[in-house]
Structure formats: C-alpha cells, structure tokens
Amino acid sequence: MLRVSLIGHLGGDPELRSSQKGAAMATFSVAVNQVHTDTGTGERQEYPEWFRVRAMGRLAEFAKRLDKGHRVLIAGRLNISHYQSRSGEGRTGFDVWADEVILLSPRDASADETDDAPAARTRPPVATTIDDAALDEDLPF
C-alpha cells in the first residue's frame, strides 16, 4: 500500500454523492506545485501535478465546506492508474483515498469570531481518520 501526504490547492468545488451503500462520498482535485531547477539554464520552473481525492463518510461531510482554491493537506492511500487519452497518448492518473483532510487556508471572518480574538489562535478545521474497515467495502481496487 502506498501512503501519501499532499499539500496543494483545490482545482474545483468538491462533487458530493452517495456510494451504493448510502455512505457520503466527495470527489475533488488537488494541484500540487512541483519546483524544478533546470540544470542547463539554472532557471526555476514550477508545474502542477494533479491528484483526484476521494473522501468517504465524515470526511465527505467535511469536504462540503471546501471551495475551489482552498489550500489543503491530504493524507491517504495512493492508487496509480495508467490509461490512454482520447488522442491515444499514454497517461498516468493519481487517485488518493483520503484518511485525513485539513484546511490550511485562513478561515473567512465569520459571525462567531469577535474582533479581539486573534486569527493566529484559531485552529484550521480538521477531519481525521475514519475506520479503514468501513472504507474497504467501497473501494474499487
């Protein structure tokens, strides 16, 4: 089993649905910027790698609060797939079944916070590990 931790930005709002057994499931994409220095020119290059993230149960409920552009930390199990694009090119897909989702973007000012409560003291919302046995039933691999 491959385990990964990703820090990146949501590429779109999470899509919410239910599994065949009625469990909540959220799917969203996360872009992780890779930085590379060209050895020939010494130029710094940045490019995104995209991961499709799937969250079940409480994690899916938490994902409802996420929006496009939010910075998140995802920890989970990585599944790598190989496929051909419509034009026949070989591609690689990265799917992560989340065990943990943490919002890293600053929270928006909300009515429940007062002006004298410093933003630095507020903890980011966290959805943590759920029971692996419950997930294994719904996994396609």
Secondary structure, DSSP 8 states (H G I E B T S, - for coil): -EEEEEEEEESS--EEEE-TTS-EEEEEEEEEEEEEE-TTT--EEEEEEEEEEEEETHHHHHHTT--TT-EEEEEEEEEEEEEE-TTS-EEEEEEEEEEEEEE-S-----TTS-TTS-GGGS---EE----HHHHHTT---
